[in-house]
Amino acid sequence: MVMFEIALAMFLLVGSGLLFHGIYLINRQYLGFQAEHLLTARVALDKTRYPDPAKRTAFLQESILRLKELTGVLQVAATSDLTATAPGSVTLHLKDQPEVAANQAPNALDVVVTPDYFRATRTPLLRGRTFSDNDDPTAPRGSCESEIR
């Protein structure tokens, strides 16, 4: 009985050590951006006060300008989904292709960011170019294709 208790205690001790080691490795894992000195906040706008995209965009732009004025703030950016979280998706409608059922339609992950997002998170750009204020819904489609190699 004593040997069984000692074996069980050793098993639990080793298991606990492996668990803490795994948590340590997950906590130290590099996600592609620098999390030090990075503050995140979730903001949900009231749909009755901000019913259309123009009002939501104006709120976002005003918020970014006001946050940049705070002492000690180096960069301000916004995103629809934080890195390492489950992003939203959009359904794709392909030109010159017949309509398909909603559950069979192709979709793509959809994350919207402001131009300073990569600077704020210190995410390295591997190729191409970062976004600019000119990259908005009125910009010509495919305007950045020539920049990507």
ChimeraX attribute file (.defattr): number of C-alpha atoms within 10 A of each C-alpha:
attribute: neighborCount
match mode: 1-to-1
recipient: residues
	/A:1	6
	/A:2	7
	/A:3	8
	/A:4	9
	/A:5	10
	/A:6	11
	/A:7	12
	/A:8	12
	/A:9	12
	/A:10	12
	/A:11	12
	/A:12	12
	/A:13	12
	/A:14	11
	/A:15	12
	/A:16	12
	/A:17	12
	/A:18	12
	/A:19	12
	/A:20	11
	/A:21	12
	/A:22	12
	/A:23	12
	/A:24	11
	/A:25	11
	/A:26	10
	/A:27	9
	/A:28	9
	/A:29	9
	/A:30	10
	/A:31	10
	/A:32	12
	/A:33	14
	/A:34	13
	/A:35	14
	/A:36	8
	/A:37	8
	/A:38	11
	/A:39	9
	/A:40	9
	/A:41	6
	/A:42	9
	/A:43	8
	/A:44	5
	/A:45	10
	/A:46	9
	/A:47	9
	/A:48	7
	/A:49	9
	/A:50	14
	/A:51	11
	/A:52	10
	/A:53	9
	/A:54	10
	/A:55	12
	/A:56	16
	/A:57	12
	/A:58	12
	/A:59	13
	/A:60	16
	/A:61	15
	/A:62	11
	/A:63	14
	/A:64	16
	/A:65	11
	/A:66	11
	/A:67	15
	/A:68	14
	/A:69	11
	/A:70	9
	/A:71	7
	/A:72	7
	/A:73	10
	/A:74	11
	/A:75	16
	/A:76	21
	/A:77	20
	/A:78	20
	/A:79	13
	/A:80	14
	/A:81	15
	/A:82	14
	/A:83	13
	/A:84	8
	/A:85	7
	/A:86	10
	/A:87	14
	/A:88	12
	/A:89	11
	/A:90	12
	/A:91	14
	/A:92	11
	/A:93	13
	/A:94	10
	/A:95	7
	/A:96	6
	/A:97	7
	/A:98	7
	/A:99	11
	/A:100	10
	/A:101	7
	/A:102	10
	/A:103	8
	/A:104	9
	/A:105	13
	/A:106	13
	/A:107	13
	/A:108	11
	/A:109	10
	/A:110	12
	/A:111	15
	/A:112	12
	/A:113	14
	/A:114	19
	/A:115	18
	/A:116	17
	/A:117	18
	/A:118	17
	/A:119	16
	/A:120	19
	/A:121	20
	/A:122	16
	/A:123	14
	/A:124	11
	/A:125	10
	/A:126	6
	/A:127	9
	/A:128	12
	/A:129	11
	/A:130	14
	/A:131	15
	/A:132	10
	/A:133	9
	/A:134	10
	/A:135	15
	/A:136	10
	/A:137	7
	/A:138	7
	/A:139	10
	/A:140	10
	/A:141	9
	/A:142	7
	/A:143	9
	/A:144	13
	/A:145	10
	/A:146	8
	/A:147	10
	/A:148	8
	/A:149	6
